[in-house]
Amino acid sequence: MDLTSYAELAVLLVNSDDTALDTLEGAARLLTEAGREEQAARLTRADLEVLRELRRELTAVFAAAARHDEDGAVGRLNALLVRHPVRPQISRHDGQRWHLHLTDAGRPSDEYAAGAVMGLTTLVTDLGVDRLGACGATPCRRVYLDTSSNRSRRYCSERCATRANVAAYRARRRHLSGHPA
């Protein structure tokens, strides 16, 4: 079972707009964007605080990984695994074959949390903590999963990569021409 799609739930939540979890409508949009329409339809106000806290905790995991603090990132993931236990369930829907879902019962925020945490945990144990990244483009604060074969990803998107490369090019040109920034 490839849990990368579950790990992407963590990235989506961490990268969400600060106001996305202020209202049920905003949280429902976020879950719908994540392909969790059924969870979005069942959201309650209690889920908002759980998702906000999860976003803070997952942000700390990515921050520890960006500092190359493997023990810190893994310790935070272990704590999240205790708080958000996984309940695997065999499921079939949308014409698909039987497959494994990590949760299919409970509050929507708990289901989202269990999937996101288990996805990150599997990615870290299979590929390493260094696969959790923070965008290298200033001032971007977005995070990403580096699933490249050569561990070369440094930016959250092509847009940030282009912006950083253009800025570096311009800085080199200024330096070579002797003009101050």
N, C-alpha and C positions, 0 to 999 in steps of 0.2 A: 504494500500500500504506500503510495507516494503521499507524504503529508506536507509537501511544499505548499499546496493550496491552503492548508490549514495555517501554516506559518505566515502566509500572506495576509491572513486575518489580523495578525499582530501588527504587521507593517501598515495596513490600512488604518487601524485604530490609532497607532502612534502618529501617523502622518495626518490624521483628520484635523480639520479646522478646530481651533479652540472652542468655538461656539457650537460645534456639531452635537455636543452632548448636553446642551442647555435645555433642549425641548424634546418631547417625544417625537415630534415630526423630524427634527434633525437627526436623532438617533435612528429613526426608522429609515431615513434616506441612506445613512451610513450602512446599516445592515442590508438594505436592498442592494446597494452598490457591491456589497460583499457576496451577493447571491443568496442571502439569508432572508428571503421574503416572508417565509412562514414565521420566523423568529420576529421579524419586524412587525408583523401583524399582532403579535402577542405582547409587545413591550408595555411595561408599566413604569410609573415614576420611580419605583424601587430599583429598576434596572439601570436608570440613569447614573446613580451614584456608584453602582457596581462597575459600570463601564468606565466612568471617570477614574475610579481608583485603579482599575486594570490598566488604563492608558498610562497613568503615572508609573505603575510598577513595570510595565513593559518598556517604557522610555528609559527607566533606570537599567534594565537589562541591556538595551542597546548602548547606553552610555558606558557601562562597564566594558562591554565588548570593544567599543571604540578606543577606550584607554588601555586595551590589551590586558584587562583584568579578568582573566578566564575564571579564576576562583570566585570572583564577585558576581560575574554573569551567571555562572552555574549555580551558585548559592541562591541567587534571586529566583532562578528558574525552579530550583527544588522547592523553595518556599511557595511559589505559585502552584506547583503540582499538588502540594498538600492542601492548599486553599481551594483549588479547583480540580477535584478528582475527575478522572475520565471514566465514563460509562460507555464502553463500546457496544454497538448494536448493529446487527445485520439488517440492511434495508434494501428496498428495491423501489424505484420511482422513475418517472419520466422515460419509460421504456428501457431503462438500463438493466443490466444483470444485477444479481445480488452482490452487494458490496458492503464494506464496513463504514459506518458513521461513528464518530467518537461519542456523540450524545444525541439523543432524540427526545429527551424528557427534561423537565425542570424549567426554571426561569430562562428566558431568552439570553439574558446576560451571562448566566452560568454556562449555558451551552456554547456561547461565543467564546467565553474565557477558556473553557476546557479545550476547545479546538485550537485556539490560538497558542495556548501554552504548550499543548502536546505537539503541535506542529513545529514550534521553535525548538522544543526539547529534542525532537527527532532530528531536525536539521543539525543542531549542535553536536549530538552524539554521532551522527553519520559523517558529517563534513568538518566540524570544528567551529569553535566560537568565532574565529576570524571571518566566518561567512555572514555574520551580522554586521552590517556597515552603517556608518553615518556619512551623509553626503559631504564630499570634499570641496564643494563650491561654496564660497562665502556669499551671502550670509545664510544659505539654506540650512535648515535644521532637520530635513527629512531623513528617514532611515530606509534601508533596503536589505534584501537578501542577495548575497553574492552566490549565484548558482553557476557561475562561469566555470569552465573546465580548468582554467589556469589561475583562478583566484585574483582576477585583475580588476574587478569592478571597483570604482572609486566614487561614483556619482549615482544619485537616485534616479536620474533620467538623462536622456540625450540632451535635453534643453540645458540642464545644469552642466553637463560635460562640455557642450559647445561654449556656454558662457565662460566657464573656467579656462578653457583653452584659448579663447579670444583674449581674455584678460591677461593670461600669461604671455601670449604673443605680443600684445601691446606693451607690456612691461619690459619684455626683452628688447623691443624696438626702441623704447625710451632710453633704456640703459645703454644700448649700442650707440645711439645718437648723442648721448651725453646730456639729454634734457631731463630735468627733474620731473617727478610725478606731478 
